[in-house]
């Protein structure tokens, strides 16, 4: 926020015409002079909504005044307050740093719960036979001033990053043998060890973190050794983990990604966001990614429950490579380009969406756009633009007849 490189937690309020936002609001800090740093990490949908993060404050460590970080929650009525008052922490007393990374929108009358970390300011732990000045324990706060330490895992070091509406929280902890970071799931109220999401699922030498969990208990995170974005799903046989780079899941390589590295959040519509390397074969070029699920009826581009002429109009209007930063709904086969293959799959699915499986319709993969353009020219259209202009002006029935002729002639080639 200034030449001193201080950082501040900020809140962007939606404008009256989304997706525009008003200028960011500085949420402040917890030190009396308001000179420290702060960072906001999560926001919920409660009324009033809450924001959590960490902020600088002043405290004492072994009798010496020092700057430390304290987890906070912010609401419009009350502003920024620590998640527990200094000196009232039942576990750490004054000698601690804390951070709040996630909070939930609870079901029914349950309290809002916050997760994060806490550590002694002067405590150095032996982690994997080496001193670690950032020794930390995963934490969960059931309320503004009530701190609860989840069951420890291994040597007790770790962080909690997210918590869902039912109180399930995820993060990581360090195992004792082998001494590696492991993605973990804590169940609300459960005693004993948390669920190890790594064991028996991934190589022993790799390390993993769970970053987020949605209300259906779908979990995303990363393999920090292999640089792979991960998805965990609980099936009848137990927890299963999937590399989001697998072609059956994301087709990321075909869409120009070298690697999806971290999955950082997943919402209740199963949309996943994270970071990946978007420069195949070159230097690492980090870019944010968004994965959206293939719906039950992929050819229903506008989502109205019917595969019809309206969907075709969207296919023709967005023909070509999918734009960076845009959701490409007309890309029916999920290869990051809208082309003749999507047209053929749309034509094969004309009609109501009942009974769709969500699988991409196969067939037409060997048909090129050149064939489509050649057929257009045989019908009297100089190029794709001429056909697009005609589609906009023509009667819907005429356009539908043209698609039947086009598909017949394309398949005939």
C-alpha positions in Angstrom: 0.0 0.0 0.0 3.0 2.3 0.2 6.8 2.8 -0.3 7.5 0.6 2.8 6.0 -2.4 0.9 3.4 -2.9 3.6 0.6 -5.3 2.6 -3.0 -5.1 3.7 -6.0 -7.3 3.7 -8.6 -6.0 1.3 -12.3 -6.6 0.4 -13.8 -5.9 -3.0 -17.5 -5.2 -2.9 -19.6 -6.1 -6.0 -21.0 -3.1 -7.9 -24.6 -2.9 -8.8 -23.7 -4.3 -12.3 -21.7 -7.5 -11.7 -19.0 -8.6 -12.5 -17.7 -5.1 -11.8 -16.3 -4.3 -8.3 -15.9 -1.2 -6.3 -12.4 -0.1 -5.3 -10.9 -2.4 -2.6 -11.5 -1.6 1.0 -8.5 -1.7 3.3 -9.4 -4.0 6.3 -6.7 -2.6 8.5 -4.4 -4.4 11.0 -4.6 -5.3 14.7 -1.7 -3.1 15.9 -2.7 0.1 17.6 -0.7 2.3 15.3 -2.2 0.6 12.2 1.3 0.3 10.8 1.5 -3.4 10.3 0.7 -5.9 7.5 -2.4 -8.0 7.0 -3.7 -10.6 4.5 -7.2 -11.9 3.9 -7.6 -15.5 2.9 -11.3 -16.5 2.8 -14.9 -15.1 2.9 -18.1 -16.9 3.6 -21.8 -16.5 2.7 -23.2 -16.1 6.3 -25.3 -13.0 7.3 -23.3 -11.0 8.2 -20.6 -12.3 6.0 -17.1 -12.8 7.6 -13.6 -12.5 6.2 -10.6 -14.3 7.9 -6.8 -14.0 7.5 -3.9 -12.8 9.6 -2.7 -9.4 10.8 0.3 -7.9 12.6 0.0 -7.0 16.2 2.4 -6.4 19.1 3.0 -8.8 21.9 5.9 -10.1 24.1 8.0 -13.2 23.5 10.1 -14.2 26.6 9.4 -10.7 27.9 10.7 -8.9 24.8 8.2 -6.9 22.8 7.9 -8.1 19.2 5.7 -8.0 16.2 3.6 -11.2 15.7 0.8 -12.4 13.5 -2.6 -13.1 14.8 -5.5 -14.7 13.0 -8.5 -12.3 12.5 -12.1 -12.3 11.5 -13.7 -9.2 10.0 -17.3 -8.3 9.7 -18.9 -5.0 8.5 -20.5 -4.3 11.9 -17.4 -5.0 14.1 -14.4 -4.5 11.8 -11.3 -6.6 12.4 -10.9 -8.6 15.7 -8.5 -11.3 16.7 -10.0 -14.8 16.7 -9.2 -14.9 20.4 -8.2 -12.1 22.7 -4.5 -11.8 23.6 -3.8 -13.6 26.9 -6.9 -15.7 26.7 -5.6 -18.4 24.4 -6.0 -21.6 26.4 -3.2 -23.4 24.6 -0.5 -20.9 23.7 -0.9 -17.9 26.1 0.9 -14.8 24.7 3.8 -16.6 23.1 2.3 -17.5 19.8 1.6 -16.6 16.2 -1.7 -17.6 14.5 -3.2 -17.4 11.1 -6.8 -18.0 9.9 -6.9 -19.5 6.4 -10.5 -20.7 6.0 -14.0 -20.5 7.4 -17.4 -22.1 6.5 -21.0 -21.1 6.0 -22.5 -23.6 8.4 -25.7 -25.7 8.1 -28.6 -24.8 10.3 -27.8 -23.2 13.6 -24.2 -24.4 13.8 -21.6 -21.8 14.6 -19.2 -20.5 12.0 -15.9 -22.4 12.2 -12.5 -21.1 11.3 -9.3 -23.1 10.5 -5.7 -22.2 10.3 -2.5 -22.6 12.3 -0.8 -21.6 15.6 2.8 -21.8 16.8 5.0 -20.6 19.6 7.0 -17.5 18.7 10.1 -18.8 20.4 9.6 -22.5 19.8 11.9 -24.4 17.4 10.9 -28.0 16.7 12.9 -30.8 15.2 11.1 -31.6 12.0 12.7 -34.5 10.0 15.9 -34.1 12.0 16.3 -30.4 11.2 15.3 -27.3 13.2 12.3 -25.6 11.8 11.6 -22.0 13.1 8.1 -22.2 11.7 6.8 -25.2 13.7 3.1 -25.0 13.5 0.0 -26.9 14.5 -3.3 -27.1 12.6 -6.1 -25.3 14.5 -9.8 -24.9 14.4 -11.8 -22.2 16.1 -15.5 -23.1 16.8 -16.2 -19.5 17.8 -14.6 -16.0 18.1 -12.8 -16.8 21.4 -12.7 -20.5 21.6 -9.7 -22.4 20.2 -9.8 -26.1 19.6 -6.7 -28.2 18.6 -7.7 -31.0 16.2 -6.2 -34.4 16.9 -2.5 -34.4 16.1 -1.0 -36.4 13.3 2.6 -37.8 13.4 4.8 -35.3 15.1 2.0 -32.7 15.4 3.2 -30.3 12.8 0.8 -29.0 10.1 -1.8 -26.5 8.9 -5.5 -26.5 8.3 -6.5 -24.6 5.1 -10.3 -25.1 4.6 -13.5 -26.2 6.3 -16.8 -27.1 4.7 -20.4 -26.5 5.8 -20.6 -29.8 7.7 -17.4 -29.1 9.7 -14.9 -31.3 7.8 -11.5 -29.6 7.5 -8.5 -30.3 5.4 -4.8 -29.4 5.4 -1.5 -31.3 6.0 0.6 -32.8 8.7 4.0 -34.3 8.9 4.2 -38.1 9.4 6.9 -39.6 11.6 7.9 -42.6 9.4 8.6 -41.7 6.7 9.0 -38.0 7.8 6.9 -36.5 5.0 4.1 -34.0 4.7 0.7 -35.8 4.2 -2.7 -34.4 3.0 -5.2 -34.8 5.9 -8.9 -34.7 6.6 -10.3 -33.9 10.0 -13.9 -34.9 10.8 -15.8 -32.6 13.1 -15.8 -34.0 16.7 -13.8 -37.1 15.7 -11.2 -38.4 18.2 -7.9 -40.1 17.2 -5.9 -39.6 14.1 -7.3 -37.6 11.1 -7.7 -39.4 7.8 -4.4 -39.7 5.9 -5.3 -39.0 2.3 -1.9 -40.0 1.1 -1.2 -43.4 2.5 -1.7 -46.4 0.1 -2.7 -43.9 -2.7 0.5 -42.1 -3.7 4.2 -42.9 -3.7 5.7 -43.1 -0.2 8.5 -40.6 -1.0 6.1 -37.9 -2.3 4.5 -35.1 -0.2 1.0 -33.8 -0.4 -1.3 -31.1 0.9 -5.1 -30.8 0.8 -6.1 -27.2 0.1 -9.9 -27.1 -0.1 -13.0 -29.2 0.5 -16.6 -28.6 -0.7 -19.9 -29.6 0.8 -19.9 -32.9 -1.0 -16.5 -33.7 0.6 -14.6 -33.5 -2.7 -11.1 -32.4 -1.9 -8.4 -30.7 -4.0 -4.7 -30.1 -3.3 -1.2 -30.9 -4.7 1.6 -33.3 -4.8 4.5 -31.0 -4.0 7.2 -33.4 -5.2 5.6 -34.3 -8.5 4.1 -30.8 -9.0 0.7 -32.4 -9.7 -2.8 -30.9 -9.0 -4.9 -33.6 -7.2 -8.5 -34.4 -6.6 -9.7 -36.8 -3.8 -13.1 -38.4 -4.0 -14.6 -40.8 -1.5 -16.0 -43.9 -3.2 -17.6 -47.1 -1.8 -14.2 -48.7 -1.6 -12.7 -45.7 0.3 -10.8 -42.6 -0.7 -9.4 -42.3 -4.3 -7.0 -39.7 -5.6 -6.7 -38.5 -9.2 -4.1 -36.5 -11.0 -6.0 -33.6 -12.7 -3.5 -33.8 -15.5 -4.9 -37.2 -16.7 -6.5 -36.8 -20.1 -9.7 -38.5 -18.9 -10.2 -35.7 -16.3 -9.0 -32.4 -17.8 -7.4 -32.8 -21.3 -5.0 -30.2 -20.0 -2.1 -31.2 -22.3 -4.3 -31.0 -25.4 -5.3 -27.5 -24.3 -1.7 -26.2 -24.2 -0.8 -26.8 -20.5 2.6 -28.3 -19.6 1.3 -29.3 -16.1 -1.5 -28.4 -13.7 0.6 -27.9 -10.5 -1.8 -27.0 -7.6 -5.5 -27.1 -7.1 -6.4 -24.5 -4.6 -10.1 -24.4 -4.2 -13.3 -26.3 -5.2 -16.9 -24.9 -4.9 -20.2 -26.7 -4.4 -20.7 -26.8 -8.2 -17.4 -28.8 -8.4 -15.6 -26.0 -10.2 -11.8 -26.2 -9.4 -9.2 -23.4 -9.5 -5.5 -23.5 -9.2 -2.2 -22.7 -10.8 -0.3 -24.5 -13.6 2.6 -24.2 -16.1 1.1 -22.8 -19.3 4.3 -22.9 -21.4 4.8 -26.4 -22.8 8.5 -27.2 -23.4 9.7 -23.8 -22.3 10.5 -22.0 -19.1 7.9 -22.3 -16.3 5.1 -19.8 -17.0 2.6 -19.8 -14.1 -1.1 -19.2 -14.9 -4.3 -19.5 -13.0 -6.6 -22.2 -14.3 -10.3 -23.0 -14.0 -11.8 -26.5 -14.5 -15.5 -26.8 -15.0 -17.3 -30.2 -14.9 -18.6 -31.7 -18.1 -22.4 -31.5 -17.5 -24.9 -34.3 -18.0 -25.6 -33.0 -21.5 -22.4 -31.4 -23.0 -24.1 -30.5 -26.3 -26.6 -28.3 -24.5 -24.4 -25.3 -24.7 -26.8 -22.8 -23.1 -27.9 -25.2 -20.4 -31.7 -25.0 -21.1 -32.2 -28.8 -21.1 -32.5 -29.1 -24.9 -30.0 -29.5 -27.7 -31.4 -27.3 -30.3 -30.7 -24.5 -32.8 -29.9 -22.0 -29.9 -26.9 -24.1 -29.0 -25.8 -24.2 -32.7 -25.9 -20.4 -32.9 -23.5 -20.3 -30.0 -21.2 -22.8 -31.7 -21.1 -20.9 -34.9 -20.7 -17.5 -33.1 -17.6 -18.7 -31.1 -16.0 -20.9 -33.8 -12.2 -21.1 -33.3 -9.7 -21.3 -30.4 -11.2 -20.8 -27.0 -10.3 -17.4 -25.6 -8.0 -17.1 -22.6 -10.0 -16.1 -19.5 -13.3 -17.1 -21.0 -15.5 -20.1 -20.3 -15.9 -21.9 -23.6 -19.3 -23.6 -23.3 -19.5 -24.4 -27.0 -16.3 -26.6 -26.8 -18.4 -29.7 -26.5 -15.5 -32.2 -26.7 -13.3 -30.2 -24.3 -10.2 -29.8 -26.6 -10.1 -26.0 -26.2 -11.2 -25.2 -29.7 -14.7 -24.9 -31.2 -14.7 -26.6 -34.6 -16.4 -29.1 -36.8 -16.0 -31.9 -34.2 -18.2 -29.9 -31.8 -20.7 -29.3 -34.6 -20.9 -33.0 -35.4 -21.4 -33.9 -31.7 -24.1 -31.2 -31.4 -25.9 -32.6 -34.5 -25.8 -36.1 -33.1 -27.4 -35.0 -29.8 -30.3 -33.0 -31.1 -33.3 -33.2 -28.9 -34.1 -33.3 -25.1 -31.2 -34.0 -22.7 -32.9 -36.8 -20.7 -30.8 -39.8 -20.3 -27.4 -38.2 -21.0 -24.5 -39.7 -19.2 -22.1 -36.7 -19.2 -19.7 -38.5 -21.4 -18.4 -36.7 -24.5 -20.0 -38.1 -27.6 -17.4 -40.0 -29.7 -17.0 -39.8 -33.5 -15.8 -37.2 -35.9 -12.3 -36.9 -34.4 -10.7 -37.4 -37.8 -12.8 -34.8 -39.6 -11.0 -31.5 -40.2 -12.3 -27.9 -40.4 -11.0 -27.8 -44.0 -13.7 -30.4 -44.9 -16.3 -28.2 -43.2 -15.2 -25.1 -45.1 -15.1 -27.0 -48.4 -18.7 -28.1 -47.9 -19.7 -24.5 -47.0 -18.2 -23.3 -50.3 -20.0 -26.0 -52.2 -23.3 -24.6 -50.8 -22.5 -21.1 -52.0 -20.9 -19.5 -48.9 -17.5 -17.8 -49.6 -16.2 -18.5 -46.1 -17.2 -19.1 -42.5 -17.9 -15.4 -41.9 -20.4 -15.4 -44.8 -22.2 -18.4 -43.3 -22.2 -16.9 -39.8 -23.8 -13.7 -41.2 -26.5 -15.8 -43.0 -27.2 -17.8 -39.8 -27.8 -14.6 -37.8 -30.4 -13.4 -40.4 -32.0 -16.7 -41.5 -35.1 -18.3 -40.1 -34.4 -21.0 -37.4 -36.0 -23.7 -39.5 -33.8 -22.8 -42.4 -30.6 -23.0 -40.3 -31.6 -26.3 -38.9 -32.1 -27.7 -42.4 -28.6 -26.3 -43.3 -27.1 -28.2 -40.4 -28.6 -31.5 -41.7 -27.2 -30.8 -45.2 -23.8 -29.8 -43.7 -23.5 -32.9 -41.5 -24.5 -35.2 -44.3 -22.0 -33.8 -46.8 -19.2 -33.6 -44.1 -19.7 -37.3 -43.3 -19.8 -38.0 -47.0 -16.3 -36.7 -47.3 
